[in-house]
Amino acid sequence: MKLKLDENLGRQVAALLREAGHDVQTVPGEGLSGAADQTVWAAATAEERVLVTLDLDFADPIRFRPAAGVVVLRLPVNSSPSYLLLLAGQLVRALVTHSPVQTLWIVEPGRLRIRQTEI
């Protein structure tokens, strides 16, 4: 799976996804740190990569139509960095049986919500 990780996810999440066999590019790695959401979205879409982020703004399917796919990881308030890795592991397991292409995924502790793109 081709993924683009937003700058809020860090190296450990990228490493976890790469170890699971995914093609991962990161916003910082492409020099897009601090870029506007629309710029990050345009880069992910142009590269046909599923955007993985903590930014809830990307959960708006009207503003950011999930053509390539969007995965929003929803952490509980005051979560630790280790909790983020736990949620990333949940994402890795979901990617074994499902594809986020052309969908919006909201990944929460113990739960995966999938919204199909309307064509």
Stockholm file with secondary structure:
# STOCKHOLM 1.0

chainA/1-119         MKLKLDENLGRQVAALLREAGHDVQTVPGEGLSGAADQTVWAAATAEERVLVTLDLDFADPIRFRPAAGVVVLRLPVNSSPSYLLLLAGQLVRALVTHSPVQTLWIVEPGRLRIRQTEI
#=GR chainA/1-119 SS CEEEECTTSHHHHHHHHHHTTCEEEETGGGTCTTCCHHHHHHHHHHTTCEEEESCGGGGCTTTSCCSSCEEEECCCTTCCHHHHHHHHHHHHHHHHHCCCTTEEEEEETTEEEEEECCC
#=GC SS_cons         CEEEECTTSHHHHHHHHHHTTCEEEETGGGTCTTCCHHHHHHHHHHTTCEEEESCGGGGCTTTSCCSSCEEEECCCTTCCHHHHHHHHHHHHHHHHHCCCTTEEEEEETTEEEEEECCC
//
